[in-house]
Amino acid sequence: MKKIVGSSVVILLIAAIIWVGWKFQPWMPAGRAVRVRTEHLGDCDFEVWQRKNAGRTEPFATGLFARTENGRWKAFLLDFEDTYRPSISFRKTELGVEIFRGSTRLGVFDETQQTYRRDLDGASFSGALLDAEPPNSWWVKQAKN
């Protein structure tokens, strides 16, 4: 019985270490960006990218990229994250394109105005225009806006 309990504890401990490693990605170098999601809704293309930050708290920045067909990409900061690869989804409604992390709505992208309104505080952002494909250097451009 002691061996079974001991083995179970070891297995759970290993599983927890793997889970923590995946969620926090401590080996990922700061500045590296990975694509989380790509979506085409209405006349817009959307991409979500996540960049590893240098800091230990909120180690990831998640960016939304949007463009109308054949237009330039615009970058918006969705949020700072504690974990790697959040579950981001989109839903087209009469309000625009709603962006969700899990079941929580983060905000709405207005296709007509090409703006993003954040639900947290109601702030509206016009985004930063990119000269190339995402992620380019969106965090630098976003910091200037």
C-alpha angles and dihedrals in degrees: 000000000000090000092052093049092044092049091048092052091049092049091049091048092051091047090051092050091050091048093049090046092052095046096047102029095205092180094056111105118240112261096030113131129201130190112245101180144355123201139168116207125168109323094335137090117211132194129179118205131181124209126199112237125211094234125090095224115067091003095186136058117203119208132194118213121194136174138166116238109297091357131120121276118255120203126215129180107235098183148305112265136205093206140050122259105001118207102259122181137173133219125187112220138155087274092058129260111339117210120210135189102204104315095333117099110226097186149299130274112215106214094196097050094031090227135129121222115201116218095210094073106355092249116155123215131196093202132223119282114234125214093208143021119304137308092026105145096314096150090059092048092044091053090058093054 
